[in-house]
Structure formats: structure tokens, C-alpha cells
């Protein structure tokens, strides 16, 4: 069941590249008692973060140059799936991964490592946004004809680029950041000002070595399974 909800979240524009950091998913009722609220517990946060499950199914319409779009140029939004419909009323609640929660991990260095990766992702968010902006026309999945739920994917996987960069830092005897601050809205770890040089070095390395492409949600998940 945990895996099914991660598949649902794979189409979320904010969480599609951070699925591996989710260790708990909580589904409950909102203040009105008539709406469903989805909260996730990432490895890099001590609290739950509320996310919009509706964004997992929003697809913008694509129009041509004319006033009336053709059928090939228009895609209707897929009907939203209420997470509470995926399970029975007795099952709605907390869903956990099989990985040991941070609160039970004995090695504090593991906690720091879990924060380093999302901090590195946060540091390159502007590069990803710039690529999406400059490649927004004629978007299509690189592996299939799909134009729906497209993700920005690293041709050479992010985990490989990160590993090669950290290996280079180790060879040059550069100290890795161990303390982080957090984005107030997303609670995502980010580098402190004291580590600005490390952050800038990583941004330059990623800009030079990363190759990006469009992949649909299905192809992106298939690629992730192959890498893992």
C-alpha cells in the first residue's frame, strides 16, 4: 500500500524527484471533515508536510496558435483520485515504509547524510526550473509519445552525478556540510551561508555534467526501478 501511494505522488510537481525521501504517509480528514488531507514524513524533516494530492492529476491544456485547439493539441485533465478511495475507511491512517525511521536510527551520521542529498537537490532547483522554461515548447517524453505528466529527468542519473562530485570532494579533502537550515514552506534542507562555497562548487559541477530530458511519469518510474 505504501508503494501505491508513492506511485500516486510520482506525478506531484514538487515531490516527483524526492519520493525516495518519504518514510511515512498519513491520510486523514481536513477541518471540514469532508475533505481528505495527505501528509508525508520525509527523512529530512522532523514533522509531517501537507501536500496537495489533487496536483498529482492536474494536466494543463495545450493549445495551438489558433483560437480553437485541435484534438491533438488539447489534453483534458484526468479525473482526480481521492486517496481515501484507494483504501477502506478502517485502513485510512498511517502508512510506513519498511526502512527504519530516523527516530530509531542509532547512527547520527546517517541522519546528516539523509539531509545532504535533498540539500543538494534544493541547490540546483533554479537550474531545473531554467531548463523547464527553455524546453517548454513541444514537450514530449523521450522514451514514448506521451505528453502527459512529464517530469524533468537526469539522463545520467542524479545519484551518479552526486556520487562522482562527493568522490571528487573527498579526493580534494574538502569537508562536507553537516549542518543545514530548512526552507520554511517545504521544510526541505538547504545549505547554510557558511557552506556557500561548497554549494556554488556543486552548482557549477551539476551545470557542467548534468543532461536533462522529459520523461512521463510511467517511464520515469521504470527508470528509477532499473537504477535501484
N, C-alpha and C positions, 0 to 999 in steps of 0.2 A: 504493500500500500504506500509506503514511503516513496518508493521508486516511481509510482504512478503520479504522485503529486509533484515530484521533481520534473517529470516529463511535462506536466501542465505548466510549470513555471519556466520551462525552457523557452517559451515564446514571450516571456516578460522582457520588455526592452531594457530594464535595469539589471535584472538578475540572470539573464541568459548566459553570461560568462562567469558567474560566480556560484553555479549550482554545487560545485564540489565543496563549498564552504558551509553548506547548510547541514546542520546536525539535528535540528528538531523543527517540526511543523505543527502549529496549533490552529485548529479551526473551531470557531465559536460564534456566538451571536453578537450583533452590534448593540448599540444603545437602544435602538428602536425594537429590538427583539424580533425583527422581521428581515434583517439583512445578515449576510454571512461575512465574518471577518477572518482573514487569513493572516497569521503571524508566523514568522520564521525566526529561528535562533541560529545565527551564523557563528562560526568558530571564532570570529574576530570581535565579537560583541558579548558583553555580559548581560544583555537584555534582549527581549524579543523586538523585532521590527515588523510593523504592519505594512503589508503590500497589497496592491490592487490586483485581485485575480481577474477582473474584467479586462485589464490591459493585456492579458495573455491571449485574448481573442480579438483584439481590435485590429482591423486591416483597413488602411486608408484607400479611398478610391483613387484610381489612376485615370486621368483624363487626357484626351488628345489635345491638339491645337484648336479644334473647333469647339463650338458651344455644346454640342451633343456628343458625348463619348460613345465610342463603339463598344460592342460586347467584349472585344479582345483587349480593350483599354480600361475596362472597368471591372473591379472585383468587389463583390459585396462582402460586408463583414460577416464572418462566421458567427453563428449564434453562441452567446456566452454560456459556458458551462459552470453551474453553481457547484463549488467543491462539496457542499453538503449533499448533493445528489449522487456523488460518487461512493458514498458510504451510508450505512444505516444511521438512524438517529442515535442508536446506542454506541456507535463507533466514533461519532464526531468527538474530537478531542485532540489529544497529543499523539503525534506520530514521530518516532525517533529513528535515526539511522543506527546501524549496528556498530558504528565507530564509538569509541569511548568518549563521553562528554568531557569538555575542558575542566569542569569542576572536579572530575575524578582522575585527571591525568596527574601523575606524580612528577613528571619532569617539566620544570618551568621553562626550560629552553624550547620545548615543543610548542608551548603557547606563543613564545616570541616568533618562532618560525611560521606559525599559522597566521600571524599578523603581518609578516614581511611580504608574503605573496599578494594579499589584497592591497597592501600599501603600494606595491609596485604596479598593480593594475590601475589604481587610482591615479598614479603619477602620469600614466600615458593616456588618460581619458580624453584629453584635448586632441591628441594625435588621432585617436579613433574617431572622434567627432568630426575632425577636419577631413578625414578620408571619406566618411559617410556623406559629408556635404559635397565634396568634389566628385563623388561617384554616385550621386543620387539619380541621375538620368539612366534610363534603360537598365534598371536593376533586374538582375536575374540570377538564380542560383548557378553556381559554377559547375555543379555536377548533374543538374536536371533542369527541365524547362520551367520550374516553379518560380513564380514572382510573389508568393505569399510568405509572410512571416520570415523575412530574410534577416540573417544575422551577419555581423562582421566577424569573419573568421581569420585566424592566422594560418597562412599556407604552411609555413614552418611553425609548428605548434608553440604557443606561448611558453609552455613548461620547458621546452628545449631552449628557447632564447634566454629564459630566466636562468636556467642551469648553467649555460655557457657564460653568461655575464657574471654569475656568482663565482664560477671557477676562475674567471679572469681576475676578479677582485681578490680571491684567495691567493693567486699567484703573485699579485702585486702587493699582497699583505695589507689590503685595505680593510678596515674594521666595518663590519655590517651594523646597521642600526638595530638597536634592541628595545628602544622606547618609541612609542608612537602616540600621535594625537588622533582625534576622530572627527569626521565630518558630522556636523550637528543634525543634518537631515537624514542621512543614510546610515550613520554610525560606522561608516567604513573607515578603516585605519588609513592614515596618511603620514608622510614623513614630517618630522618636526623641522623647524627652521635651522636647528643645529646640524641637520643632515642634508642641507640644501645642496651641498657639493655632490654627495652621493646620489641624490635624486636627479640632479642635472646630468650626471655621468650616465645614469641608467636611461634617462630620456634620450640622450644622444645615441646610445647603443641601440636602443629599440628602434629609433627612427632610421638608423642605418641598416639594420639587419632584418627588420620585420617586413613581410609581404602579406598583404591583406586581400581578402576576396569575399564575395557574397555567398552565403550558403543558406538554404532553407532550414527550418527547424529540424526536419527529419534527417537531412544529410549531415547537419552539424552534430546531432546526437549520435549518428552512426560513426562519424569520425572520432568522436570522443571515446566511444567504446573500443575502437580499434587501438587508440593511443594508450588507454588504460590497460 
